[in-house]
């Protein structure tokens, strides 16, 4: 039998439900976390569709960056900034 209370479980569920996709909490921001993807656009990324020739290997769907199955041009996806450690 678990020693955690139902109140603890309710707290965890409420925290999970209040979190928005692709957003940092205030405490994450103050801890220095940086959001790499806003869930809507290639802001902060080298947009493949703006290259010459335009790439089509990546798309944004359902708040996620997804690789297309059979792109016309196979390409890597890069952020505009260089990063070291990340989670």
Backbone as XML, in Angstrom:
<?xml version="1.0"?>
<chain id="A" units="angstrom">
  <residue number="1" name="UNK">
    <atom name="N" x="0.837" y="-1.194" z="0.000"/>
    <atom name="CA" x="0.000" y="0.000" z="0.000"/>
    <atom name="C" x="0.876" y="1.249" z="0.000"/>
  </residue>
  <residue number="2" name="UNK">
    <atom name="N" x="0.504" y="2.224" z="-0.784"/>
    <atom name="CA" x="1.273" y="3.450" z="-0.898"/>
    <atom name="C" x="1.105" y="4.314" z="0.343"/>
  </residue>
  <residue number="3" name="UNK">
    <atom name="N" x="2.179" y="5.003" z="0.708"/>
    <atom name="CA" x="2.116" y="5.909" z="1.856"/>
    <atom name="C" x="1.766" y="7.325" z="1.432"/>
  </residue>
  <residue number="4" name="UNK">
    <atom name="N" x="1.651" y="7.568" z="0.128"/>
    <atom name="CA" x="1.299" y="8.905" z="-0.356"/>
    <atom name="C" x="-0.203" y="9.120" z="-0.221"/>
  </residue>
  <residue number="5" name="UNK">
    <atom name="N" x="-0.571" y="10.317" z="0.118"/>
    <atom name="CA" x="-1.979" y="10.638" z="0.342"/>
    <atom name="C" x="-2.701" y="10.936" z="-0.963"/>
  </residue>
  <residue number="6" name="UNK">
    <atom name="N" x="-4.030" y="10.813" z="-0.972"/>
    <atom name="CA" x="-4.808" y="11.209" z="-2.156"/>
    <atom name="C" x="-4.610" y="12.685" z="-2.498"/>
  </residue>
  <residue number="7" name="UNK">
    <atom name="N" x="-4.346" y="13.513" z="-1.497"/>
    <atom name="CA" x="-4.113" y="14.933" z="-1.734"/>
    <atom name="C" x="-2.857" y="15.130" z="-2.576"/>
  </residue>
  <residue number="8" name="UNK">
    <atom name="N" x="-1.820" y="14.341" z="-2.291"/>
    <atom name="CA" x="-0.585" y="14.396" z="-3.075"/>
    <atom name="C" x="-0.872" y="14.037" z="-4.537"/>
  </residue>
  <residue number="9" name="UNK">
    <atom name="N" x="-1.640" y="12.974" z="-4.746"/>
    <atom name="CA" x="-1.992" y="12.547" z="-6.099"/>
    <atom name="C" x="-2.795" y="13.632" z="-6.808"/>
  </residue>
  <residue number="10" name="UNK">
    <atom name="N" x="-3.707" y="14.274" z="-6.105"/>
    <atom name="CA" x="-4.504" y="15.352" z="-6.679"/>
    <atom name="C" x="-3.612" y="16.521" z="-7.079"/>
  </residue>
  <residue number="11" name="UNK">
    <atom name="N" x="-2.621" y="16.829" z="-6.251"/>
    <atom name="CA" x="-1.685" y="17.911" z="-6.548"/>
    <atom name="C" x="-0.910" y="17.616" z="-7.829"/>
  </residue>
  <residue number="12" name="UNK">
    <atom name="N" x="-0.414" y="16.386" z="-7.964"/>
    <atom name="CA" x="0.344" y="15.998" z="-9.153"/>
    <atom name="C" x="-0.536" y="16.092" z="-10.401"/>
  </residue>
  <residue number="13" name="UNK">
    <atom name="N" x="-1.766" y="15.610" z="-10.315"/>
    <atom name="CA" x="-2.683" y="15.673" z="-11.458"/>
    <atom name="C" x="-3.001" y="17.114" z="-11.833"/>
  </residue>
  <residue number="14" name="UNK">
    <atom name="N" x="-3.225" y="17.959" z="-10.848"/>
    <atom name="CA" x="-3.537" y="19.369" z="-11.113"/>
    <atom name="C" x="-2.344" y="20.056" z="-11.766"/>
  </residue>
  <residue number="15" name="UNK">
    <atom name="N" x="-1.134" y="19.744" z="-11.325"/>
    <atom name="CA" x="0.061" y="20.345" z="-11.915"/>
    <atom name="C" x="0.213" y="19.902" z="-13.367"/>
  </residue>
  <residue number="16" name="UNK">
    <atom name="N" x="-0.055" y="18.653" z="-13.636"/>
    <atom name="CA" x="0.062" y="18.143" z="-15.003"/>
    <atom name="C" x="-0.985" y="18.781" z="-15.915"/>
  </residue>
  <residue number="17" name="UNK">
    <atom name="N" x="-2.195" y="18.957" z="-15.420"/>
    <atom name="CA" x="-3.262" y="19.542" z="-16.232"/>
    <atom name="C" x="-3.048" y="21.027" z="-16.476"/>
  </residue>
  <residue number="18" name="UNK">
    <atom name="N" x="-2.396" y="21.723" z="-15.528"/>
    <atom name="CA" x="-2.208" y="23.160" z="-15.690"/>
    <atom name="C" x="-1.040" y="23.488" z="-16.615"/>
  </residue>
  <residue number="19" name="UNK">
    <atom name="N" x="-0.157" y="22.545" z="-16.858"/>
    <atom name="CA" x="0.976" y="22.783" z="-17.747"/>
    <atom name="C" x="0.485" y="22.887" z="-19.191"/>
  </residue>
  <residue number="20" name="UNK">
    <atom name="N" x="0.949" y="23.899" z="-19.890"/>
    <atom name="CA" x="0.594" y="24.102" z="-21.283"/>
    <atom name="C" x="1.694" y="23.510" z="-22.161"/>
  </residue>
  <residue number="21" name="UNK">
    <atom name="N" x="1.333" y="22.984" z="-23.326"/>
    <atom name="CA" x="2.371" y="22.442" z="-24.196"/>
    <atom name="C" x="3.303" y="23.540" z="-24.687"/>
  </residue>
  <residue number="22" name="UNK">
    <atom name="N" x="4.576" y="23.234" z="-24.734"/>
    <atom name="CA" x="5.592" y="24.141" z="-25.255"/>
    <atom name="C" x="5.628" y="25.495" z="-24.547"/>
  </residue>
  <residue number="23" name="UNK">
    <atom name="N" x="5.491" y="25.464" z="-23.223"/>
    <atom name="CA" x="5.623" y="26.677" z="-22.428"/>
    <atom name="C" x="6.435" y="26.351" z="-21.189"/>
  </residue>
  <residue number="24" name="UNK">
    <atom name="N" x="7.238" y="27.304" z="-20.756"/>
    <atom name="CA" x="8.002" y="27.140" z="-19.533"/>
    <atom name="C" x="7.243" y="27.743" z="-18.369"/>
  </residue>
  <residue number="25" name="UNK">
    <atom name="N" x="7.377" y="27.131" z="-17.214"/>
    <atom name="CA" x="6.787" y="27.707" z="-16.012"/>
    <atom name="C" x="7.652" y="28.876" z="-15.554"/>
  </residue>
  <residue number="26" name="UNK">
    <atom name="N" x="7.142" y="29.662" z="-14.663"/>
    <atom name="CA" x="7.901" y="30.795" z="-14.120"/>
    <atom name="C" x="9.173" y="30.315" z="-13.445"/>
  </residue>
  <residue number="27" name="UNK">
    <atom name="N" x="9.083" y="29.216" z="-12.707"/>
    <atom name="CA" x="10.274" y="28.705" z="-12.020"/>
    <atom name="C" x="11.311" y="28.161" z="-13.012"/>
  </residue>
  <residue number="28" name="UNK">
    <atom name="N" x="10.871" y="27.564" z="-14.106"/>
    <atom name="CA" x="11.817" y="27.090" z="-15.127"/>
    <atom name="C" x="12.527" y="28.269" z="-15.785"/>
  </residue>
  <residue number="29" name="UNK">
    <atom name="N" x="11.775" y="29.324" z="-16.072"/>
    <atom name="CA" x="12.377" y="30.516" z="-16.667"/>
    <atom name="C" x="13.402" y="31.130" z="-15.728"/>
  </residue>
  <residue number="30" name="UNK">
    <atom name="N" x="13.055" y="31.247" z="-14.440"/>
    <atom name="CA" x="13.981" y="31.849" z="-13.476"/>
    <atom name="C" x="15.194" y="30.963" z="-13.235"/>
  </residue>
  <residue number="31" name="UNK">
    <atom name="N" x="15.073" y="29.666" z="-13.496"/>
    <atom name="CA" x="16.207" y="28.744" z="-13.357"/>
    <atom name="C" x="17.113" y="28.764" z="-14.581"/>
  </residue>
  <residue number="32" name="UNK">
    <atom name="N" x="16.718" y="29.534" z="-15.623"/>
    <atom name="CA" x="17.558" y="29.680" z="-16.801"/>
    <atom name="C" x="17.219" y="28.772" z="-17.967"/>
  </residue>
  <residue number="33" name="UNK">
    <atom name="N" x="16.101" y="28.050" z="-17.875"/>
    <atom name="CA" x="15.691" y="27.188" z="-18.981"/>
    <atom name="C" x="15.296" y="28.046" z="-20.176"/>
  </residue>
  <residue number="34" name="UNK">
    <atom name="N" x="15.499" y="27.519" z="-21.369"/>
    <atom name="CA" x="15.122" y="28.219" z="-22.591"/>
    <atom name="C" x="14.303" y="27.266" z="-23.446"/>
  </residue>
  <residue number="35" name="UNK">
    <atom name="N" x="13.167" y="27.740" z="-23.897"/>
    <atom name="CA" x="12.291" y="26.938" z="-24.745"/>
    <atom name="C" x="12.845" y="26.920" z="-26.167"/>
  </residue>
  <residue number="36" name="UNK">
    <atom name="N" x="13.017" y="25.736" z="-26.727"/>
    <atom name="CA" x="13.576" y="25.626" z="-28.072"/>
    <atom name="C" x="12.512" y="25.611" z="-29.163"/>
  </residue>
  <residue number="37" name="UNK">
    <atom name="N" x="11.276" y="25.280" z="-28.814"/>
    <atom name="CA" x="10.218" y="25.173" z="-29.811"/>
    <atom name="C" x="8.930" y="25.714" z="-29.229"/>
  </residue>
  <residue number="38" name="UNK">
    <atom name="N" x="8.284" y="26.620" z="-29.963"/>
    <atom name="CA" x="7.058" y="27.248" z="-29.465"/>
    <atom name="C" x="5.798" y="26.456" z="-29.784"/>
  </residue>
  <residue number="39" name="UNK">
    <atom name="N" x="5.939" y="25.357" z="-30.518"/>
    <atom name="CA" x="4.784" y="24.527" z="-30.844"/>
    <atom name="C" x="4.002" y="24.984" z="-32.059"/>
  </residue>
  <residue number="40" name="UNK">
    <atom name="N" x="4.430" y="26.102" z="-32.675"/>
    <atom name="CA" x="3.661" y="26.666" z="-33.781"/>
    <atom name="C" x="4.483" y="27.009" z="-35.008"/>
  </residue>
  <residue number="41" name="UNK">
    <atom name="N" x="5.766" y="27.292" z="-34.820"/>
    <atom name="CA" x="6.551" y="27.829" z="-35.934"/>
    <atom name="C" x="7.999" y="27.352" z="-35.848"/>
  </residue>
  <residue number="42" name="UNK">
    <atom name="N" x="8.755" y="27.691" z="-36.880"/>
    <atom name="CA" x="10.183" y="27.397" z="-36.884"/>
    <atom name="C" x="10.990" y="28.563" z="-36.305"/>
  </residue>
  <residue number="43" name="UNK">
    <atom name="N" x="10.361" y="29.456" z="-35.515"/>
    <atom name="CA" x="11.105" y="30.528" z="-34.852"/>
    <atom name="C" x="12.184" y="29.905" z="-33.986"/>
  </residue>
  <residue number="44" name="UNK">
    <atom name="N" x="13.416" y="30.396" z="-34.132"/>
    <atom name="CA" x="14.544" y="29.843" z="-33.387"/>
    <atom name="C" x="15.243" y="28.696" z="-34.107"/>
  </residue>
  <residue number="45" name="UNK">
    <atom name="N" x="14.723" y="28.323" z="-35.249"/>
    <atom name="CA" x="15.281" y="27.240" z="-36.058"/>
    <atom name="C" x="15.593" y="27.770" z="-37.448"/>
  </residue>
  <residue number="46" name="UNK">
    <atom name="N" x="16.517" y="27.128" z="-38.142"/>
    <atom name="CA" x="16.763" y="27.448" z="-39.546"/>
    <atom name="C" x="15.594" y="26.838" z="-40.310"/>
  </residue>
  <residue number="47" name="UNK">
    <atom name="N" x="14.705" y="27.675" z="-40.794"/>
    <atom name="CA" x="13.479" y="27.213" z="-41.450"/>
    <atom name="C" x="13.819" y="26.580" z="-42.797"/>
  </residue>
  <residue number="48" name="UNK">
    <atom name="N" x="13.609" y="25.265" z="-42.942"/>
    <atom name="CA" x="13.966" y="24.594" z="-44.187"/>
    <atom name="C" x="13.215" y="25.121" z="-45.408"/>
  </residue>
  <residue number="49" name="UNK">
    <atom name="N" x="11.999" y="25.611" z="-45.214"/>
    <atom name="CA" x="11.211" y="26.094" z="-46.351"/>
    <atom name="C" x="11.754" y="27.399" z="-46.919"/>
  </residue>
  <residue number="50" name="UNK">
    <atom name="N" x="12.655" y="28.073" z="-46.174"/>
    <atom name="CA" x="13.214" y="29.347" z="-46.633"/>
    <atom name="C" x="14.610" y="29.191" z="-47.228"/>
  </residue>
  <residue number="51" name="UNK">
    <atom name="N" x="15.076" y="27.937" z="-47.340"/>
    <atom name="CA" x="16.375" y="27.695" z="-47.958"/>
    <atom name="C" x="16.218" y="27.694" z="-49.480"/>
  </residue>
  <residue number="52" name="UNK">
    <atom name="N" x="17.349" y="27.709" z="-50.176"/>
    <atom name="CA" x="17.319" y="27.661" z="-51.625"/>
    <atom name="C" x="18.110" y="26.452" z="-52.098"/>
  </residue>
  <residue number="53" name="UNK">
    <atom name="N" x="17.486" y="25.419" z="-52.609"/>
    <atom name="CA" x="16.051" y="25.244" z="-52.823"/>
    <atom name="C" x="15.335" y="24.979" z="-51.504"/>
  </residue>
  <residue number="54" name="UNK">
    <atom name="N" x="14.043" y="25.285" z="-51.445"/>
    <atom name="CA" x="13.284" y="25.085" z="-50.207"/>
    <atom name="C" x="13.221" y="23.605" z="-49.825"/>
  </residue>
  <residue number="55" name="UNK">
    <atom name="N" x="13.460" y="23.340" z="-48.560"/>
    <atom name="CA" x="13.385" y="21.971" z="-48.064"/>
    <atom name="C" x="11.968" y="21.602" z="-47.672"/>
  </residue>
  <residue number="56" name="UNK">
    <atom name="N" x="11.690" y="20.322" z="-47.687"/>
    <atom name="CA" x="10.346" y="19.860" z="-47.312"/>
    <atom name="C" x="10.396" y="18.633" z="-46.405"/>
  </residue>
  <residue number="57" name="UNK">
    <atom name="N" x="11.529" y="18.405" z="-45.737"/>
    <atom name="CA" x="11.690" y="17.212" z="-44.907"/>
    <atom name="C" x="11.034" y="17.352" z="-43.536"/>
  </residue>
  <residue number="58" name="UNK">
    <atom name="N" x="10.709" y="18.569" z="-43.123"/>
    <atom name="CA" x="10.192" y="18.810" z="-41.782"/>
    <atom name="C" x="8.876" y="19.567" z="-41.837"/>
  </residue>
  <residue number="59" name="UNK">
    <atom name="N" x="7.995" y="19.268" z="-40.901"/>
    <atom name="CA" x="6.713" y="19.957" z="-40.804"/>
    <atom name="C" x="6.363" y="20.147" z="-39.332"/>
  </residue>
  <residue number="60" name="UNK">
    <atom name="N" x="5.445" y="21.046" z="-39.071"/>
    <atom name="CA" x="4.934" y="21.239" z="-37.718"/>
    <atom name="C" x="3.508" y="20.726" z="-37.710"/>
  </residue>
  <residue number="61" name="UNK">
    <atom name="N" x="3.252" y="19.773" z="-36.817"/>
    <atom name="CA" x="1.945" y="19.127" z="-36.758"/>
    <atom name="C" x="1.654" y="18.736" z="-35.320"/>
  </residue>
  <residue number="62" name="UNK">
    <atom name="N" x="0.505" y="19.151" z="-34.809"/>
    <atom name="CA" x="0.115" y="18.783" z="-33.447"/>
    <atom name="C" x="1.090" y="19.263" z="-32.394"/>
  </residue>
  <residue number="63" name="UNK">
    <atom name="N" x="1.582" y="20.493" z="-32.524"/>
    <atom name="CA" x="2.533" y="21.103" z="-31.583"/>
    <atom name="C" x="3.857" y="20.357" z="-31.534"/>
  </residue>
  <residue number="64" name="UNK">
    <atom name="N" x="4.246" y="19.700" z="-32.636"/>
    <atom name="CA" x="5.508" y="18.964" z="-32.690"/>
    <atom name="C" x="6.164" y="19.160" z="-34.042"/>
  </residue>
  <residue number="65" name="UNK">
    <atom name="N" x="7.497" y="19.131" z="-34.061"/>
    <atom name="CA" x="8.231" y="19.118" z="-35.319"/>
    <atom name="C" x="8.339" y="17.655" z="-35.736"/>
  </residue>
  <residue number="66" name="UNK">
    <atom name="N" x="7.906" y="17.371" z="-36.954"/>
    <atom name="CA" x="7.907" y="15.988" z="-37.434"/>
    <atom name="C" x="8.653" y="15.882" z="-38.756"/>
  </residue>
  <residue number="67" name="UNK">
    <atom name="N" x="9.328" y="14.756" z="-38.933"/>
    <atom name="CA" x="9.999" y="14.471" z="-40.197"/>
    <atom name="C" x="8.982" y="13.876" z="-41.160"/>
  </residue>
  <residue number="68" name="UNK">
    <atom name="N" x="9.022" y="14.318" z="-42.409"/>
    <atom name="CA" x="8.138" y="13.753" z="-43.434"/>
    <atom name="C" x="8.707" y="12.434" z="-43.927"/>
  </residue>
  <residue number="69" name="UNK">
    <atom name="N" x="7.838" y="11.524" z="-44.300"/>
    <atom name="CA" x="8.247" y="10.174" z="-44.698"/>
    <atom name="C" x="9.095" y="10.156" z="-45.967"/>
  </residue>
  <residue number="70" name="UNK">
    <atom name="N" x="8.667" y="10.845" z="-47.000"/>
    <atom name="CA" x="9.381" y="10.822" z="-48.271"/>
    <atom name="C" x="9.617" y="12.241" z="-48.776"/>
  </residue>
  <residue number="71" name="UNK">
    <atom name="N" x="10.565" y="12.957" z="-48.158"/>
    <atom name="CA" x="10.791" y="14.339" z="-48.590"/>
    <atom name="C" x="11.471" y="14.394" z="-49.953"/>
  </residue>
  <residue number="72" name="UNK">
    <atom name="N" x="11.253" y="15.484" z="-50.633"/>
    <atom name="CA" x="11.918" y="15.734" z="-51.913"/>
    <atom name="C" x="13.409" y="15.948" z="-51.669"/>
  </residue>
  <residue number="73" name="UNK">
    <atom name="N" x="13.746" y="16.652" z="-50.559"/>
    <atom name="CA" x="15.137" y="16.918" z="-50.173"/>
    <atom name="C" x="15.337" y="16.408" z="-48.748"/>
  </residue>
  <residue number="74" name="UNK">
    <atom name="N" x="16.308" y="15.528" z="-48.542"/>
    <atom name="CA" x="16.640" y="15.050" z="-47.199"/>
    <atom name="C" x="17.576" y="16.069" z="-46.558"/>
  </residue>
  <residue number="75" name="UNK">
    <atom name="N" x="17.244" y="16.516" z="-45.359"/>
    <atom name="CA" x="18.036" y="17.564" z="-44.714"/>
    <atom name="C" x="17.981" y="17.422" z="-43.204"/>
  </residue>
  <residue number="76" name="UNK">
    <atom name="N" x="18.975" y="18.013" z="-42.544"/>
    <atom name="CA" x="18.985" y="18.080" z="-41.091"/>
    <atom name="C" x="18.280" y="19.358" z="-40.660"/>
  </residue>
  <residue number="77" name="UNK">
    <atom name="N" x="17.892" y="19.390" z="-39.403"/>
    <atom name="CA" x="17.228" y="20.566" z="-38.846"/>
    <atom name="C" x="18.146" y="21.170" z="-37.792"/>
  </residue>
  <residue number="78" name="UNK">
    <atom name="N" x="18.365" y="22.484" z="-37.867"/>
    <atom name="CA" x="19.300" y="23.165" z="-36.979"/>
    <atom name="C" x="18.625" y="24.318" z="-36.245"/>
  </residue>
  <residue number="79" name="UNK">
    <atom name="N" x="19.046" y="24.547" z="-35.005"/>
    <atom name="CA" x="18.613" y="25.739" z="-34.279"/>
    <atom name="C" x="19.455" y="26.918" z="-34.750"/>
  </residue>
  <residue number="80" name="UNK">
    <atom name="N" x="18.940" y="28.137" z="-34.559"/>
    <atom name="CA" x="19.701" y="29.335" z="-34.915"/>
    <atom name="C" x="20.881" y="29.541" z="-33.974"/>
  </residue>
  <residue number="81" name="UNK">
    <atom name="N" x="20.746" y="29.099" z="-32.732"/>
    <atom name="CA" x="21.816" y="29.238" z="-31.732"/>
    <atom name="C" x="22.492" y="27.886" z="-31.525"/>
  </residue>
  <residue number="82" name="UNK">
    <atom name="N" x="23.731" y="27.958" z="-31.005"/>
    <atom name="CA" x="24.432" y="26.740" z="-30.605"/>
    <atom name="C" x="24.192" y="26.493" z="-29.130"/>
  </residue>
  <residue number="83" name="UNK">
    <atom name="N" x="23.962" y="25.241" z="-28.761"/>
    <atom name="CA" x="23.699" y="24.890" z="-27.378"/>
    <atom name="C" x="24.656" y="23.792" z="-26.937"/>
  </residue>
  <residue number="84" name="UNK">
    <atom name="N" x="24.948" y="23.767" z="-25.647"/>
    <atom name="CA" x="25.771" y="22.707" z="-25.067"/>
    <atom name="C" x="24.876" y="21.646" z="-24.476"/>
  </residue>
  <residue number="85" name="UNK">
    <atom name="N" x="24.759" y="21.643" z="-23.160"/>
    <atom name="CA" x="23.933" y="20.658" z="-22.473"/>
    <atom name="C" x="22.459" y="20.987" z="-22.641"/>
  </residue>
  <residue number="86" name="UNK">
    <atom name="N" x="21.658" y="19.948" z="-22.796"/>
    <atom name="CA" x="20.226" y="20.159" z="-22.915"/>
    <atom name="C" x="19.488" y="18.924" z="-22.441"/>
  </residue>
  <residue number="87" name="UNK">
    <atom name="N" x="18.211" y="19.114" z="-22.143"/>
    <atom name="CA" x="17.341" y="18.012" z="-21.719"/>
    <atom name="C" x="16.202" y="17.933" z="-22.712"/>
  </residue>
</chain>
